[in-house]
């Protein structure tokens, strides 16, 4: 799910969709309007799920999409290798999620963990 807003209304620390990937805004630099053009904004972002840094430059009046990023809780059902099976504590949906190598030792069956969900993707939030 995503909403639409103008580039000029974005703030650092919020989220924006760049290349169909939900990203967190690191910095925003806005230039003054020139003699023949509108003010432009340079936005540096990092992908929530892929960790890739991106930059976009566009007029402040351009419409952009803002993803709805939700933090949710889930219970760990089982762990097989580096994949954990989780169940959402509110709507009881079951899903599998990949666990980073350095965090597998902290995962225990029956424990509750927090995860992030945006645009149909999920990631554990440590």
Protein Blocks (a to p, Z undefined) as FASTA:
>chain_A
ZZdddfklpcehiacdeehiacddfbdcdddddfkbccddddddddfklopacdddddfk
bccddddddddddddfbdehjaccdddfklopacdddddfklmmmpcghiacddddeehi
acddZZ
